[in-house]
Amino acid sequence: MGRLRRSRAHHARRDVHRASRTRVRGRDLDMIQLIDLDPKNRAALEAQALDFEKPGLAQHYCVECAKYCETDAALQAHWRSKVHKRRCKALKEPAYTIEEAERSAGLGREGKRPTPLAVASVPMDGMVS
């Protein structure tokens, strides 16, 4: 037989891409609204101590995006960017609560209709069937 045009080895690229997608996952909007935007926590995040492991020694931090910048100029440019403005607009909307999620799934108490089985078992006009 002749030489194969390509090697038929499986490179498992799918798993590598999946790992890279979940590795740098940022903070969710509800976590930022409930925890980071609280005035005490916000002041602590904006005035962090020097940390040699974080970009820019943890001195240039955007609280709304939960993102570290290398320099103050990069942080100023980030504040003017479309990504930051979109995030700020999304943070102005109230976060979903557990009760609201349950109501949308039909598990809440408000607006709950009786089941068809319960309706069929109720006698109509006092007549028993």
HELIX and SHEET records of a PDB file:
HELIX    1   1 ARG A   13  ARG A   23  1                                  11    
HELIX    2   2 LEU A   29  MET A   31  1                                   3    
HELIX    3   3 ILE A   32  ASP A   36  3                                   5    
HELIX    4   4 PRO A   39  GLU A   46  1                                   8    
HELIX    5   5 PRO A   55  ALA A   58  5                                   4    
HELIX    6   6 ASP A   72  ARG A   80  1                                   9    
HELIX    7   7 LYS A   82  LYS A   92  1                                  11    
HELIX    8   8 ILE A   98  SER A  104  1                                   7    
HELIX    9   9 PRO A  116  SER A  121  1                                   6    
SHEET    1   A 2 TYR A  61  CYS A  62  0                                        
SHEET    2   A 2 LYS A  67  TYR A  68 -1                                        
END                                                                             
